[in-house]
Amino acid sequence: MSIDALGEAAASPSASPGGTPSAPAPPQMKRPRRWRRDLAALLFLLPALVLFGVFSWWPILRSLLLSVQYNNLVDPPKWVGLENFVHVFADPMLLTAVANTVKFGALSVLIGFPLPLLLAIIMFELRRLGGVFRVLVYIPVIIPPVVSVLLWKFFYDPDNGLFNTVLGAFGLGPILWLQTQATALPSLVVLIVWAGAGSTVLLFLAALSGVAPELYEAAEVDGASIWRRVWHVTLPQLRGIMLILLLLQIIGTLQIFTEPYVMTDGGPENSTVTILMLIYRAAFLNGDFGYATALSVLLAIALGIVSAVYLRLTRSWSKN
């Protein structure tokens, strides 16, 4: 056999080194091109993107445009530039509303964050009655907000309210819960904590159920008390969910509106006026939607800054 014949035999796919014919290689399946896969994924995401854009991003862009206009939704809008923002900072009620909102947020976080955590740990340890306590704790969440506010308004009634009736049985009171500046804001904070604690407790309980039982067993073998187990096992395992819930609670309490609007309407003497109440009054009572939108934009920027600073400060702690 010549050299050329040997080369052809070696190059032939049907010939083996021993000269015996081999089976032809199976045809390779063509992989879909990358752009086709990306296009298919985009088509699946398109309905969600359209809905998100229409109901989320478009209102944001529309709000930015409205904040630089004078618009009462009746007459044609008029371009005013930054005059709405100047009007906001010149409003004498702004500092009062900001101070009240910060007080609401601080008191709600100081009381409303550790209390659900404590309740969740207690219910987690009391395994037999845990289901009953979960139902009792979650009942305030299923009550409509306005209904719960009106219910507590009756409790705070200075004449026939539940709290003053109980105090009167012990020869105390009556206390003007919502009629004095000293007690109006703390009374609303108690309502806010009561209404929102149920959801937070359930989230903490869900996180506790994911803690490895071996950690508690090892702690019990070492003779650790319940408080040492909580401090050295429970709290470190809940670190991530605690950081998230704390941030969400800060953002939520800084946007409080329903409770002071229904119970006190900002009184007495503007001691419970919040930023969202200023926005409501400007838009729906005064018809100045440009001012209301400008204040809304400033509130959104402030919440964004607070969130960024919070995430920056807790970044290293969350990784440990």
Secondary structure, DSSP 4 states (H G I P E B T S, - for coil): --HHHHHHHHH-TTB-TTS-B-PPPPPPPPPPPHHHHHHHHHHHHHHHHHHHIIIIIHHHHHHHHHTTEE--SSSPPEE-TTHHHHHHHH-THHHHHHHHHHHHHHHHHHHHTHHHHHHHHHHHH--SSHHHHHHHHHHHHHS-HHHHHHHHHHHT-TTT-HHHHHHHHTT-----TTTSHHHHHHHHHHHHHHHHHHHHHHHHHHHHHTS-HHHHHHHHHTT--HHHHIIIIIHHHTHHHHHHHHHHHHHHHTT--HHHHHHTTT-STTTT--HHHHHHIIIIIS--HHHHHHHHHHHHHHHHHHHHHHHHHHHHHHH-
